[in-house]
Amino acid sequence: MTAEISGVWDKIESMINGFIVMLPNMILALIVFAIFFFVGRSIKRAVRRLTRNHRQSRNLGLVLGRLAQGITVLVGLFIALSIIIPTFKAGDLVQLLGISGVAIGFAFRDILQNFLAGKLLHI
């Protein structure tokens, strides 16, 4: 019984030591992600500010701002994950997102066609 408790305690001790070794990488990854998050927020504000005066493109500015912010935060997340987990390959995840993007593109095809047709008729 004491051998089992000793084995469990050794396992817990090694997990704590591994966490302490990874702590600087986690802090660095958190800082990198926070930087990308705030840069994404400022990009979103800049895009909204640029399109604020144009009444017709105000909603488009909102969408483009959110898209730019999302892409920036996603890139920051990939970089932060590669700092924490050096074996993490962002390429595999990007391939998965690419396949998902094609599926989403087909799903929104009609909506985008109607949007562009409306813009062309408005001109």
C-alpha positions as CSV (number, residue, x, y, z in Angstrom):
1,M,0.0,0.0,0.0
2,T,2.8,2.4,0.8
3,A,4.5,1.6,-2.5
4,E,1.4,2.6,-4.3
5,I,1.1,5.9,-2.4
6,S,4.8,6.5,-3.0
7,G,4.3,5.9,-6.8
8,V,1.3,8.3,-6.9
9,W,3.3,10.9,-4.9
10,D,6.2,10.6,-7.3
11,K,3.9,11.0,-10.3
12,I,2.3,14.2,-8.7
13,E,5.8,15.5,-7.9
14,S,6.9,15.0,-11.5
15,M,3.8,16.7,-12.8
16,I,4.4,19.7,-10.6
17,N,8.1,19.9,-11.7
18,G,7.0,19.7,-15.3
19,F,4.6,22.6,-14.7
20,I,7.3,24.7,-13.1
21,V,9.6,24.0,-16.0
22,M,6.9,25.1,-18.5
23,L,5.8,28.2,-16.5
24,P,8.1,30.7,-18.3
25,N,6.9,29.4,-21.7
26,M,3.3,29.8,-20.5
27,I,3.9,33.3,-19.3
28,L,5.6,34.2,-22.6
29,A,2.8,32.7,-24.6
30,L,0.2,34.6,-22.6
31,I,2.1,37.8,-23.2
32,V,2.3,37.1,-26.9
33,F,-1.4,36.3,-27.1
34,A,-2.3,39.4,-25.2
35,I,-0.3,41.5,-27.6
36,F,-2.0,40.0,-30.6
37,F,-5.4,40.4,-28.9
38,F,-4.9,44.1,-28.3
39,V,-3.4,44.6,-31.8
40,G,-6.5,42.9,-33.2
41,R,-8.8,45.1,-31.2
42,S,-7.0,48.3,-32.5
43,I,-7.2,47.0,-36.1
44,K,-10.9,46.5,-35.7
45,R,-11.3,50.0,-34.3
46,A,-9.3,51.5,-37.2
47,V,-11.4,49.7,-39.8
48,R,-14.6,50.9,-38.1
49,R,-13.2,54.4,-37.9
50,L,-12.3,54.4,-41.6
51,T,-15.8,53.3,-42.6
52,R,-17.8,55.4,-40.1
53,N,-18.3,58.3,-42.5
54,H,-19.6,56.1,-45.4
55,R,-23.2,55.2,-44.6
56,Q,-23.4,52.4,-47.1
57,S,-20.2,50.6,-46.0
58,R,-20.7,50.9,-42.3
59,N,-21.9,47.3,-41.9
60,L,-19.2,46.1,-44.2
61,G,-16.7,47.9,-42.0
62,L,-18.0,46.1,-39.0
63,V,-17.7,42.8,-40.7
64,L,-14.2,43.5,-42.1
65,G,-13.1,44.8,-38.7
66,R,-14.3,41.7,-36.9
67,L,-12.7,39.5,-39.5
68,A,-9.4,41.3,-39.2
69,Q,-9.5,41.0,-35.4
70,G,-10.4,37.3,-35.6
71,I,-7.5,36.6,-38.0
72,T,-5.1,38.5,-35.8
73,V,-6.2,36.7,-32.7
74,L,-6.0,33.4,-34.4
75,V,-2.4,34.0,-35.6
76,G,-1.6,35.0,-32.0
77,L,-3.1,31.8,-30.7
78,F,-1.1,29.7,-33.2
79,I,2.1,31.4,-32.1
80,A,1.2,31.1,-28.4
81,L,0.5,27.4,-28.8
82,S,3.8,26.8,-30.6
83,I,5.6,28.5,-27.7
84,I,3.9,26.3,-25.1
85,I,3.8,23.1,-27.2
86,P,6.9,23.0,-29.5
87,T,5.6,20.0,-31.3
88,F,2.4,21.8,-32.3
89,K,2.1,22.2,-36.0
90,A,0.0,25.1,-37.1
91,G,0.0,23.8,-40.7
92,D,-2.2,20.8,-39.8
93,L,-4.7,23.1,-38.1
94,V,-4.6,25.5,-41.0
95,Q,-5.4,22.7,-43.4
96,L,-8.3,21.7,-41.3
97,L,-9.5,25.3,-41.3
98,G,-9.0,25.5,-45.1
99,I,-11.3,22.6,-45.6
100,S,-13.8,24.1,-43.2
101,G,-13.5,27.4,-45.1
102,V,-14.5,25.7,-48.3
103,A,-17.6,24.2,-46.7
104,I,-18.6,27.6,-45.1
105,G,-18.0,29.2,-48.5
106,F,-20.5,26.9,-50.2
107,A,-23.0,27.4,-47.4
108,F,-22.9,31.2,-47.7
109,R,-22.6,31.3,-51.5
110,D,-26.2,32.4,-52.0
111,I,-26.1,35.1,-49.3
112,L,-22.9,36.6,-50.8
113,Q,-24.4,36.5,-54.3
114,N,-27.5,38.4,-53.1
115,F,-25.3,40.9,-51.3
116,L,-23.2,41.6,-54.4
117,A,-26.2,41.8,-56.6
118,G,-27.8,44.3,-54.2
119,K,-24.6,46.4,-54.3
120,L,-24.5,46.3,-58.1
121,L,-28.1,47.4,-58.4
122,H,-27.5,50.2,-55.9
123,I,-24.7,51.6,-58.0
